[in-house]
C-alpha cells in the first residue's frame, strides 16, 4: 500500500530514509523544473538546478515537523515557497 503524503512527511521528519526517498522521487522532478524556470541566469551560473533543488529539499525535510498538513496542494505550496525563498536570497 502506498503511503499518503501526511504519513510520509511524519516519517521523514523522524528521519525515515525510505520515506525521504519516496518524497524525493515524487516531488524532486517538479521542484527541479520550478527552480529552472524561476532562478535567474546569474544564480544558475553559480549553482545548478539540481543543487538548488537539493538544498530546498534539505530545508523542507529539516522543518517537516513544523508543517501543518493541509493536503497535497498545501505541501506543494510550501515546497515551492521554500524554493522561492532560496532563489531570492542574495
Biopython code that builds the backbone (N, CA, C, O; Angstrom):
import numpy as np
from Bio.PDB.StructureBuilder import StructureBuilder

atoms = [
    (1, "UNK", "N", (0.834, -1.191, 0.000)),
    (1, "UNK", "CA", (0.000, 0.000, 0.000)),
    (1, "UNK", "C", (0.872, 1.246, 0.000)),
    (1, "UNK", "O", (1.822, 1.344, 0.777)),
    (2, "UNK", "N", (0.557, 2.182, -0.854)),
    (2, "UNK", "CA", (1.314, 3.420, -0.953)),
    (2, "UNK", "C", (0.936, 4.358, 0.189)),
    (2, "UNK", "O", (-0.242, 4.596, 0.457)),
    (3, "UNK", "N", (1.977, 4.891, 0.862)),
    (3, "UNK", "CA", (1.730, 5.817, 1.957)),
    (3, "UNK", "C", (1.216, 7.139, 1.425)),
    (3, "UNK", "O", (1.631, 7.590, 0.357)),
    (4, "UNK", "N", (0.311, 7.763, 2.170)),
    (4, "UNK", "CA", (-0.139, 9.082, 1.778)),
    (4, "UNK", "C", (0.900, 10.122, 2.194)),
    (4, "UNK", "O", (1.812, 9.828, 2.967)),
    (5, "UNK", "N", (0.754, 11.315, 1.684)),
    (5, "UNK", "CA", (1.740, 12.364, 1.901)),
    (5, "UNK", "C", (1.898, 12.707, 3.379)),
    (5, "UNK", "O", (3.016, 12.913, 3.851)),
    (6, "UNK", "N", (0.811, 12.767, 4.098)),
    (6, "UNK", "CA", (0.887, 13.106, 5.527)),
    (6, "UNK", "C", (1.734, 12.091, 6.290)),
    (6, "UNK", "O", (2.563, 12.465, 7.119)),
    (7, "UNK", "N", (1.526, 10.824, 6.009)),
    (7, "UNK", "CA", (2.304, 9.768, 6.659)),
    (7, "UNK", "C", (3.773, 9.854, 6.258)),
    (7, "UNK", "O", (4.661, 9.715, 7.099)),
    (8, "UNK", "N", (4.024, 10.081, 4.977)),
    (8, "UNK", "CA", (5.407, 10.212, 4.511)),
    (8, "UNK", "C", (6.124, 11.382, 5.187)),
    (8, "UNK", "O", (7.280, 11.256, 5.591)),
    (9, "UNK", "N", (5.439, 12.517, 5.310)),
    (9, "UNK", "CA", (6.047, 13.670, 5.968)),
    (9, "UNK", "C", (6.364, 13.387, 7.432)),
    (9, "UNK", "O", (7.426, 13.754, 7.935)),
    (10, "UNK", "N", (5.439, 12.736, 8.096)),
    (10, "UNK", "CA", (5.673, 12.395, 9.503)),
    (10, "UNK", "C", (6.878, 11.458, 9.628)),
    (10, "UNK", "O", (7.743, 11.659, 10.481)),
    (11, "UNK", "N", (6.925, 10.453, 8.786)),
    (11, "UNK", "CA", (8.038, 9.507, 8.828)),
    (11, "UNK", "C", (9.350, 10.188, 8.450)),
    (11, "UNK", "O", (10.382, 9.925, 9.068)),
    (12, "UNK", "N", (9.322, 11.064, 7.436)),
    (12, "UNK", "CA", (10.531, 11.763, 7.011)),
    (12, "UNK", "C", (11.040, 12.671, 8.127)),
    (12, "UNK", "O", (12.250, 12.783, 8.326)),
    (13, "UNK", "N", (10.137, 13.318, 8.853)),
    (13, "UNK", "CA", (10.554, 14.189, 9.956)),
    (13, "UNK", "C", (11.186, 13.389, 11.087)),
    (13, "UNK", "O", (11.883, 13.945, 11.936)),
    (14, "UNK", "N", (10.942, 12.085, 11.094)),
    (14, "UNK", "CA", (11.551, 11.183, 12.078)),
    (14, "UNK", "C", (12.769, 10.474, 11.494)),
    (14, "UNK", "O", (13.238, 9.476, 12.041)),
    (15, "UNK", "N", (13.275, 10.996, 10.378)),
    (15, "UNK", "CA", (14.489, 10.519, 9.712)),
    (15, "UNK", "C", (14.360, 9.115, 9.139)),
    (15, "UNK", "O", (15.324, 8.349, 9.132)),
    (16, "UNK", "N", (13.173, 8.782, 8.663)),
    (16, "UNK", "CA", (12.945, 7.504, 7.989)),
    (16, "UNK", "C", (13.439, 7.646, 6.553)),
    (16, "UNK", "O", (12.834, 8.351, 5.746)),
    (17, "UNK", "N", (14.545, 6.969, 6.242)),
    (17, "UNK", "CA", (15.175, 7.123, 4.933)),
    (17, "UNK", "C", (14.286, 6.671, 3.783)),
    (17, "UNK", "O", (14.333, 7.264, 2.705)),
    (18, "UNK", "N", (13.485, 5.648, 3.983)),
    (18, "UNK", "CA", (12.613, 5.191, 2.893)),
    (18, "UNK", "C", (11.528, 6.223, 2.613)),
    (18, "UNK", "O", (11.153, 6.410, 1.456)),
    (19, "UNK", "N", (11.017, 6.894, 3.630)),
    (19, "UNK", "CA", (10.011, 7.947, 3.424)),
    (19, "UNK", "C", (10.634, 9.135, 2.701)),
    (19, "UNK", "O", (10.011, 9.721, 1.816)),
    (20, "UNK", "N", (11.853, 9.489, 3.072)),
    (20, "UNK", "CA", (12.562, 10.579, 2.402)),
    (20, "UNK", "C", (12.744, 10.234, 0.930)),
    (20, "UNK", "O", (12.521, 11.077, 0.060)),
    (21, "UNK", "N", (13.143, 9.015, 0.651)),
    (21, "UNK", "CA", (13.363, 8.588, -0.738)),
    (21, "UNK", "C", (12.076, 8.679, -1.555)),
    (21, "UNK", "O", (12.102, 9.131, -2.700)),
    (22, "UNK", "N", (10.966, 8.259, -0.983)),
    (22, "UNK", "CA", (9.688, 8.316, -1.698)),
    (22, "UNK", "C", (9.283, 9.763, -1.941)),
    (22, "UNK", "O", (8.843, 10.103, -3.039)),
    (23, "UNK", "N", (9.425, 10.621, -0.933)),
    (23, "UNK", "CA", (9.093, 12.038, -1.100)),
    (23, "UNK", "C", (9.926, 12.665, -2.216)),
    (23, "UNK", "O", (9.403, 13.401, -3.053)),
    (24, "UNK", "N", (11.216, 12.368, -2.221)),
    (24, "UNK", "CA", (12.080, 12.913, -3.255)),
    (24, "UNK", "C", (11.689, 12.409, -4.632)),
    (24, "UNK", "O", (11.648, 13.178, -5.592)),
    (25, "UNK", "N", (11.406, 11.131, -4.728)),
    (25, "UNK", "CA", (11.010, 10.547, -6.007)),
    (25, "UNK", "C", (9.735, 11.216, -6.527)),
    (25, "UNK", "O", (9.596, 11.442, -7.729)),
    (26, "UNK", "N", (8.813, 11.530, -5.627)),
    (26, "UNK", "CA", (7.544, 12.112, -6.035)),
    (26, "UNK", "C", (7.646, 13.592, -6.395)),
    (26, "UNK", "O", (6.946, 14.056, -7.295)),
    (27, "UNK", "N", (8.508, 14.338, -5.707)),
    (27, "UNK", "CA", (8.474, 15.796, -5.829)),
    (27, "UNK", "C", (9.720, 16.436, -6.436)),
    (27, "UNK", "O", (9.662, 17.592, -6.853)),
    (28, "UNK", "N", (10.828, 15.730, -6.497)),
    (28, "UNK", "CA", (12.062, 16.334, -6.986)),
    (28, "UNK", "C", (11.995, 16.754, -8.465)),
    (28, "UNK", "O", (12.482, 17.836, -8.792)),
    (29, "UNK", "N", (11.423, 15.963, -9.360)),
    (29, "UNK", "CA", (11.369, 16.411, -10.763)),
    (29, "UNK", "C", (10.625, 17.741, -10.942)),
    (29, "UNK", "O", (11.092, 18.614, -11.673)),
    (30, "UNK", "N", (9.487, 17.897, -10.288)),
    (30, "UNK", "CA", (8.729, 19.150, -10.400)),
    (30, "UNK", "C", (9.489, 20.296, -9.742)),
    (30, "UNK", "O", (9.465, 21.423, -10.239)),
    (31, "UNK", "N", (10.152, 20.020, -8.644)),
    (31, "UNK", "CA", (10.919, 21.062, -7.969)),
    (31, "UNK", "C", (12.082, 21.528, -8.846)),
    (31, "UNK", "O", (12.328, 22.729, -8.958)),
    (32, "UNK", "N", (12.790, 20.597, -9.463)),
    (32, "UNK", "CA", (13.888, 20.976, -10.371)),
    (32, "UNK", "C", (13.364, 21.849, -11.519)),
    (32, "UNK", "O", (13.977, 22.857, -11.871)),
    (33, "UNK", "N", (12.242, 21.457, -12.088)),
    (33, "UNK", "CA", (11.657, 22.235, -13.185)),
    (33, "UNK", "C", (11.273, 23.633, -12.712)),
    (33, "UNK", "O", (11.504, 24.611, -13.424)),
    (34, "UNK", "N", (10.698, 23.738, -11.538)),
    (34, "UNK", "CA", (10.317, 25.028, -10.971)),
    (34, "UNK", "C", (11.547, 25.907, -10.774)),
    (34, "UNK", "O", (11.542, 27.083, -11.139)),
    (35, "UNK", "N", (12.590, 25.338, -10.201)),
    (35, "UNK", "CA", (13.828, 26.089, -9.975)),
    (35, "UNK", "C", (14.420, 26.541, -11.306)),
    (35, "UNK", "O", (14.867, 27.681, -11.431)),
    (36, "UNK", "N", (14.425, 25.668, -12.284)),
    (36, "UNK", "CA", (14.971, 26.006, -13.598)),
    (36, "UNK", "C", (14.226, 27.192, -14.209)),
    (36, "UNK", "O", (14.839, 28.047, -14.848)),
    (37, "UNK", "N", (12.923, 27.246, -14.017)),
    (37, "UNK", "CA", (12.119, 28.327, -14.580)),
    (37, "UNK", "C", (12.241, 29.629, -13.797)),
    (37, "UNK", "O", (12.189, 30.710, -14.384)),
    (38, "UNK", "N", (12.403, 29.538, -12.488)),
    (38, "UNK", "CA", (12.339, 30.732, -11.641)),
    (38, "UNK", "C", (13.697, 31.337, -11.290)),
    (38, "UNK", "O", (13.789, 32.537, -11.028)),
    (39, "UNK", "N", (14.728, 30.535, -11.282)),
    (39, "UNK", "CA", (16.059, 31.055, -10.915)),
    (39, "UNK", "C", (16.598, 31.891, -12.072)),
    (39, "UNK", "O", (16.453, 31.521, -13.237)),
    (40, "UNK", "N", (17.198, 32.982, -11.751)),
    (40, "UNK", "CA", (17.761, 33.844, -12.780)),
    (40, "UNK", "C", (19.066, 33.304, -13.332)),
    (40, "UNK", "O", (19.672, 32.416, -12.732)),
    (41, "UNK", "N", (19.506, 33.826, -14.467)),
    (41, "UNK", "CA", (20.729, 33.335, -15.103)),
    (41, "UNK", "C", (21.981, 33.539, -14.243)),
    (41, "UNK", "O", (22.914, 32.739, -14.301)),
    (42, "UNK", "N", (21.996, 34.609, -13.450)),
    (42, "UNK", "CA", (23.168, 34.842, -12.591)),
    (42, "UNK", "C", (23.294, 33.749, -11.533)),
    (42, "UNK", "O", (24.392, 33.262, -11.265)),
    (43, "UNK", "N", (22.164, 33.366, -10.931)),
    (43, "UNK", "CA", (22.193, 32.306, -9.922)),
    (43, "UNK", "C", (22.537, 30.968, -10.562)),
    (43, "UNK", "O", (23.333, 30.199, -10.022)),
    (44, "UNK", "N", (21.931, 30.693, -11.717)),
    (44, "UNK", "CA", (22.189, 29.417, -12.386)),
    (44, "UNK", "C", (23.617, 29.315, -12.912)),
    (44, "UNK", "O", (24.104, 28.213, -13.165)),
    (45, "UNK", "N", (24.290, 30.447, -13.078)),
    (45, "UNK", "CA", (25.701, 30.421, -13.462)),
    (45, "UNK", "C", (26.577, 29.983, -12.294)),
    (45, "UNK", "O", (27.687, 29.488, -12.491)),
    (46, "UNK", "N", (26.071, 30.167, -11.081)),
    (46, "UNK", "CA", (26.823, 29.804, -9.875)),
    (46, "UNK", "C", (26.442, 28.428, -9.328)),
    (46, "UNK", "O", (27.289, 27.699, -8.811)),
    (47, "UNK", "N", (25.155, 28.081, -9.448)),
    (47, "UNK", "CA", (24.670, 26.827, -8.877)),
    (47, "UNK", "C", (23.758, 26.126, -9.873)),
    (47, "UNK", "O", (23.031, 26.774, -10.626)),
    (48, "UNK", "N", (23.803, 24.802, -9.871)),
    (48, "UNK", "CA", (22.943, 24.038, -10.773)),
    (48, "UNK", "C", (21.527, 23.933, -10.201)),
    (48, "UNK", "O", (21.310, 24.101, -9.001)),
    (49, "UNK", "N", (20.578, 23.655, -11.083)),
    (49, "UNK", "CA", (19.196, 23.432, -10.653)),
    (49, "UNK", "C", (19.124, 22.296, -9.649)),
    (49, "UNK", "O", (18.388, 22.369, -8.665)),
    (50, "UNK", "N", (19.891, 21.250, -9.904)),
    (50, "UNK", "CA", (19.879, 20.088, -9.005)),
    (50, "UNK", "C", (20.391, 20.453, -7.623)),
    (50, "UNK", "O", (19.820, 20.027, -6.620)),
    (51, "UNK", "N", (21.469, 21.242, -7.555)),
    (51, "UNK", "CA", (21.998, 21.651, -6.254)),
    (51, "UNK", "C", (21.003, 22.523, -5.505)),
    (51, "UNK", "O", (20.803, 22.356, -4.302)),
    (52, "UNK", "N", (20.383, 23.449, -6.216)),
    (52, "UNK", "CA", (19.383, 24.307, -5.578)),
    (52, "UNK", "C", (18.192, 23.486, -5.089)),
    (52, "UNK", "O", (17.715, 23.694, -3.973)),
    (53, "UNK", "N", (17.713, 22.564, -5.907)),
    (53, "UNK", "CA", (16.579, 21.723, -5.521)),
    (53, "UNK", "C", (16.927, 20.859, -4.318)),
    (53, "UNK", "O", (16.104, 20.688, -3.419)),
    (54, "UNK", "N", (18.136, 20.315, -4.295)),
    (54, "UNK", "CA", (18.546, 19.507, -3.142)),
    (54, "UNK", "C", (18.612, 20.343, -1.876)),
    (54, "UNK", "O", (18.259, 19.868, -0.796)),
    (55, "UNK", "N", (19.059, 21.583, -2.001)),
    (55, "UNK", "CA", (19.115, 22.477, -0.854)),
    (55, "UNK", "C", (17.706, 22.775, -0.330)),
    (55, "UNK", "O", (17.485, 22.814, 0.880)),
    (56, "UNK", "N", (16.768, 22.981, -1.235)),
    (56, "UNK", "CA", (15.377, 23.199, -0.843)),
    (56, "UNK", "C", (14.837, 21.961, -0.133)),
    (56, "UNK", "O", (14.184, 22.070, 0.905)),
    (57, "UNK", "N", (15.110, 20.792, -0.692)),
    (57, "UNK", "CA", (14.645, 19.540, -0.075)),
    (57, "UNK", "C", (15.201, 19.381, 1.333)),
    (57, "UNK", "O", (14.481, 18.981, 2.248)),
    (58, "UNK", "N", (16.473, 19.694, 1.505)),
    (58, "UNK", "CA", (17.073, 19.600, 2.832)),
    (58, "UNK", "C", (16.347, 20.525, 3.814)),
    (58, "UNK", "O", (16.027, 20.116, 4.931)),
    (59, "UNK", "N", (16.087, 21.763, 3.402)),
    (59, "UNK", "CA", (15.374, 22.704, 4.265)),
    (59, "UNK", "C", (13.981, 22.198, 4.618)),
    (59, "UNK", "O", (13.563, 22.265, 5.774)),
    (60, "UNK", "N", (13.267, 21.692, 3.618)),
    (60, "UNK", "CA", (11.914, 21.194, 3.847)),
    (60, "UNK", "C", (11.935, 19.992, 4.794)),
    (60, "UNK", "O", (11.129, 19.915, 5.721)),
    (61, "UNK", "N", (12.853, 19.059, 4.561)),
    (61, "UNK", "CA", (12.915, 17.868, 5.416)),
    (61, "UNK", "C", (13.338, 18.213, 6.839)),
    (61, "UNK", "O", (12.856, 17.605, 7.795)),
    (62, "UNK", "N", (14.239, 19.186, 6.983)),
    (62, "UNK", "CA", (14.658, 19.600, 8.327)),
    (62, "UNK", "C", (13.516, 20.247, 9.102)),
    (62, "UNK", "O", (13.514, 20.234, 10.333)),
    (63, "UNK", "N", (12.547, 20.813, 8.388)),
    (63, "UNK", "CA", (11.434, 21.505, 9.028)),
    (63, "UNK", "C", (10.098, 20.797, 8.837)),
    (63, "UNK", "O", (9.041, 21.388, 9.058)),
    (64, "UNK", "N", (10.144, 19.538, 8.430)),
    (64, "UNK", "CA", (8.911, 18.796, 8.156)),
    (64, "UNK", "C", (8.013, 18.693, 9.377)),
    (64, "UNK", "O", (6.790, 18.644, 9.243)),
    (65, "UNK", "N", (8.601, 18.662, 10.560)),
    (65, "UNK", "CA", (7.783, 18.558, 11.767)),
    (65, "UNK", "C", (7.005, 19.843, 12.050)),
    (65, "UNK", "O", (6.060, 19.826, 12.838)),
    (66, "UNK", "N", (7.384, 20.944, 11.426)),
    (66, "UNK", "CA", (6.686, 22.225, 11.610)),
    (66, "UNK", "C", (5.500, 22.394, 10.662)),
    (66, "UNK", "O", (4.623, 23.227, 10.894)),
    (67, "UNK", "N", (5.481, 21.599, 9.596)),
    (67, "UNK", "CA", (4.425, 21.725, 8.597)),
    (67, "UNK", "C", (3.131, 21.167, 9.143)),
    (67, "UNK", "O", (3.091, 20.034, 9.621)),
    (68, "UNK", "N", (2.069, 21.957, 9.074)),
    (68, "UNK", "CA", (0.738, 21.509, 9.488)),
    (68, "UNK", "C", (0.016, 21.038, 8.232)),
    (68, "UNK", "O", (-0.358, 21.834, 7.371)),
    (69, "UNK", "N", (-0.167, 19.750, 8.151)),
    (69, "UNK", "CA", (-0.668, 19.145, 6.920)),
    (69, "UNK", "C", (-2.050, 19.663, 6.580)),
    (69, "UNK", "O", (-2.970, 19.603, 7.396)),
    (70, "UNK", "N", (-2.187, 20.173, 5.364)),
    (70, "UNK", "CA", (-3.468, 20.662, 4.863)),
    (70, "UNK", "C", (-3.791, 20.077, 3.509)),
    (70, "UNK", "O", (-4.662, 20.582, 2.800)),
    (71, "UNK", "N", (-3.096, 19.018, 3.145)),
    (71, "UNK", "CA", (-3.333, 18.370, 1.864)),
    (71, "UNK", "C", (-2.130, 18.491, 0.939)),
    (71, "UNK", "O", (-1.171, 19.212, 1.213)),
    (72, "UNK", "N", (-2.217, 17.766, -0.155)),
    (72, "UNK", "CA", (-1.124, 17.741, -1.123)),
    (72, "UNK", "C", (-0.827, 19.124, -1.699)),
    (72, "UNK", "O", (0.336, 19.498, -1.854)),
    (73, "UNK", "N", (-1.874, 19.878, -2.016)),
    (73, "UNK", "CA", (-1.670, 21.207, -2.607)),
    (73, "UNK", "C", (-0.944, 22.130, -1.623)),
    (73, "UNK", "O", (-0.085, 22.913, -2.029)),
    (74, "UNK", "N", (-1.276, 22.042, -0.359)),
    (74, "UNK", "CA", (-0.607, 22.868, 0.651)),
    (74, "UNK", "C", (0.866, 22.492, 0.776)),
    (74, "UNK", "O", (1.719, 23.360, 0.963)),
    (75, "UNK", "N", (1.164, 21.196, 0.673)),
    (75, "UNK", "CA", (2.562, 20.771, 0.739)),
    (75, "UNK", "C", (3.332, 21.312, -0.463)),
    (75, "UNK", "O", (4.438, 21.829, -0.306)),
    (76, "UNK", "N", (2.762, 21.198, -1.655)),
    (76, "UNK", "CA", (3.443, 21.721, -2.847)),
    (76, "UNK", "C", (3.651, 23.233, -2.730)),
    (76, "UNK", "O", (4.700, 23.750, -3.115)),
    (77, "UNK", "N", (2.661, 23.931, -2.204)),
    (77, "UNK", "CA", (2.796, 25.375, -1.997)),
    (77, "UNK", "C", (3.958, 25.662, -1.055)),
    (77, "UNK", "O", (4.757, 26.561, -1.314)),
    (78, "UNK", "N", (4.057, 24.911, 0.026)),
    (78, "UNK", "CA", (5.151, 25.074, 0.994)),
    (78, "UNK", "C", (6.499, 24.771, 0.334)),
    (78, "UNK", "O", (7.473, 25.496, 0.534)),
    (79, "UNK", "N", (6.542, 23.713, -0.440)),
    (79, "UNK", "CA", (7.770, 23.316, -1.124)),
    (79, "UNK", "C", (8.232, 24.409, -2.087)),
    (79, "UNK", "O", (9.401, 24.793, -2.077)),
    (80, "UNK", "N", (7.324, 24.906, -2.911)),
    (80, "UNK", "CA", (7.696, 25.907, -3.901)),
    (80, "UNK", "C", (7.947, 27.280, -3.272)),
    (80, "UNK", "O", (8.757, 28.050, -3.787)),
    (81, "UNK", "N", (7.269, 27.594, -2.172)),
    (81, "UNK", "CA", (7.550, 28.839, -1.445)),
    (81, "UNK", "C", (8.949, 28.783, -0.846)),
    (81, "UNK", "O", (9.678, 29.775, -0.864)),
    (82, "UNK", "N", (9.319, 27.633, -0.321)),
    (82, "UNK", "CA", (10.673, 27.450, 0.203)),
    (82, "UNK", "C", (11.697, 27.628, -0.912)),
    (82, "UNK", "O", (12.750, 28.231, -0.708)),
    (83, "UNK", "N", (11.381, 27.101, -2.085)),
    (83, "UNK", "CA", (12.276, 27.255, -3.234)),
    (83, "UNK", "C", (12.419, 28.726, -3.619)),
    (83, "UNK", "O", (13.526, 29.186, -3.899)),
    (84, "UNK", "N", (11.328, 29.455, -3.634)),
    (84, "UNK", "CA", (11.400, 30.876, -3.987)),
    (84, "UNK", "C", (12.246, 31.646, -2.981)),
    (84, "UNK", "O", (13.003, 32.536, -3.368)),
    (85, "UNK", "N", (12.132, 31.326, -1.721)),
    (85, "UNK", "CA", (12.966, 31.987, -0.707)),
    (85, "UNK", "C", (14.439, 31.691, -0.964)),
    (85, "UNK", "O", (15.282, 32.582, -0.858)),
    (86, "UNK", "N", (14.739, 30.478, -1.293)),
    (86, "UNK", "CA", (16.124, 30.079, -1.567)),
    (86, "UNK", "C", (16.661, 30.797, -2.805)),
    (86, "UNK", "O", (17.799, 31.265, -2.815)),
    (87, "UNK", "N", (15.846, 30.878, -3.832)),
    (87, "UNK", "CA", (16.245, 31.512, -5.088)),
    (87, "UNK", "C", (16.462, 33.003, -4.907)),
    (87, "UNK", "O", (17.377, 33.568, -5.507)),
    (88, "UNK", "N", (15.651, 33.642, -4.104)),
    (88, "UNK", "CA", (15.710, 35.095, -3.927)),
    (88, "UNK", "C", (16.768, 35.557, -2.954)),
    (88, "UNK", "O", (17.042, 36.755, -2.877)),
    (89, "UNK", "N", (17.377, 34.644, -2.201)),
    (89, "UNK", "CA", (18.420, 35.039, -1.263)),
    (89, "UNK", "C", (19.616, 35.580, -2.032)),
    (89, "UNK", "O", (19.974, 35.056, -3.087)),
    (90, "UNK", "N", (20.239, 36.640, -1.493)),
    (90, "UNK", "CA", (21.401, 37.206, -2.206)),
    (90, "UNK", "C", (22.573, 36.262, -2.243)),
    (90, "UNK", "O", (23.617, 36.594, -2.804)),
]
sb = StructureBuilder()
sb.init_structure("model")
sb.init_model(0)
sb.init_chain("A")
sb.init_seg("    ")
for serial, (resi, resn, name, xyz) in enumerate(atoms, 1):
    if name == "N":
        sb.init_residue(resn, " ", resi, " ")
    sb.init_atom(name, np.array(xyz, "f"), 0.0, 1.0, " ", f" {name:<3s}", serial, name[0])
structure = sb.get_structure()
